[in-house]
Each structure stands twice: as structure tokens, then as C-alpha cells.
Amino acid sequence: RTRPLPRFTHIPHETLKSLLARHLPDVNLHYDPPSHFIYDPAAHELPAHDAVAASRHLIDSEKQPELHELTQRLHRLANVPTLSRSAYAALFRIIGAVSREGCAENLNGLTREVRDRIVEEGFQVPRWDVNRVALRLQFEGCDFRDPDGEWDPRQLAERYRSNLRSAAKDARLDLDEDQLQLLDEWLDGA
């Protein structure tokens, strides 16, 4: 069923949820994280997705509250993807494999190939997160077009970790020894 949407005016500091509730009160909308679907259950079926696969790339805030808090701060201050340890391990392994195989003519080709392969492994890692990781590795000297480069996942993780430490320092996020250890453990899953 379709109907025209109401004319929206700019209302500062209003959330999407409150905006929809105010202007479309008779539509029962459902927000389904982590996949971020908004749909009308009365008119549509729940979009198909694998909730287990979708959540595998996230850090569990209940099981790892300190890591969750640290990664959220890094994300806010330095736009760091908040992927789980296993997702980062898969990402570093796949970036290394794609680079060794010479599949990447440029950064765009690399991120597309890496995203496709990581999704095949069951991780729901968005391409923009792959791109952010690849850019940070590029800043640390990785030339993805060189199949003879250092593509060991542990070395990629170390370069990435070094970049994140610099990014935290640049963002004036003073990490204590416990937080640095947590950062090391988080990215040492390769």
C-alpha cells in the first residue's frame, strides 16, 4: 500500500523514531538492529537476514563492556570500525590474500573483493568499514598492488594497531596501559 508522505519540516534534535511516530502514528514501524531495517509489519514481511551472521561482526557489549566502551570512543573520535576480534582477523587474512593474489588494481577494487569474500565467510562487514581499514593500512605503507609485499595477517594487524594508536593520540584520547593492552588483544586475533 502506498500513500503520500506528510510534508516534514525541520525539527532540531528529533529522532527518526519520534518523527515517524508523530507524522505516521497509524503505521506500526519496526526497527531491527543490527541490520537497520525499518518496515511496516502490517504491509511487509521482515526482510530476510541471518541475525547470527549479522551479529558476529559486532563486539558484545555485555560480555566485553570495557572493549565495547573503548571501541565506541575510537569510533566517535577517529571513525574506527567497531568490528569484533574475529571479524578483524578475517579481514586482515582476506586483505593479505587478495593483495598476494594481485586482485587489486586500486583501493576500490581491493575493498570490493575483500568485502565480497568476507561476506561469503558469513560476516556482515560493510564495504565502508573495509575501506576505512584499508585506508589506515595504506597510511602505514601497505601497497595493495604489490603481490610480493608483506601480507601476513599478523603484520597487517600490527600495522593497523600502530595506526590506531596514532589516531587515538591525534584525537587526544589518552589510553592508559590497560586500554592499550585491550587494544592489542582486540586486534591480535589474526
Long-range contacts (C-beta under 8 A, 24 or more apart in sequence): 1-43, 34-58, 34-124, 35-124, 49-124, 50-122, 50-124, 53-122, 53-123, 53-124, 54-124, 56-84, 56-86, 56-87, 56-122, 56-123, 56-124, 57-83, 57-84, 57-87, 57-123, 57-124, 57-125, 58-82, 58-83, 58-84, 59-83, 59-84, 60-84, 66-178, 66-179, 66-182, 67-182, 67-186, 70-175, 70-179, 70-182, 70-183, 70-186, 71-186, 73-173, 74-164, 74-167, 74-168, 74-173, 77-168, 77-171, 77-173, 78-164, 78-167, 78-168, 78-170, 78-171, 78-173, 79-132, 80-132, 80-164, 80-167, 81-125, 81-129, 81-132, 81-133, 83-125, 83-129, 85-185, 85-186, 85-187, 85-188, 85-189, 86-123, 86-189, 87-118, 87-123, 87-125, 88-133, 88-157, 88-160, 88-186, 88-187, 88-189, 88-190, 89-153, 89-157, 89-189, 89-190, 90-118, 90-121, 90-123, 91-118, 91-125, 91-130, 91-133, 92-153, 92-154, 92-156, 92-157, 92-160, 92-190, 93-153, 93-190, 94-118, 94-121, 95-133, 95-134, 95-137, 95-144, 95-151, 95-156, 96-151, 96-152, 96-153, 96-156, 97-151, 98-144, 99-142, 99-144, 99-145, 99-146, 99-147, 99-149, 99-151, 100-147, 100-151, 101-147, 102-145, 102-147, 104-144, 104-145, 105-145, 106-145, 107-131, 107-134, 107-135, 107-138, 107-144, 110-134, 110-144, 133-160, 136-160, 136-163, 136-164, 136-167, 137-163, 139-163, 153-190, 154-188, 154-190, 156-190, 157-187, 157-188, 157-189, 157-190, 160-187, 161-187, 161-188
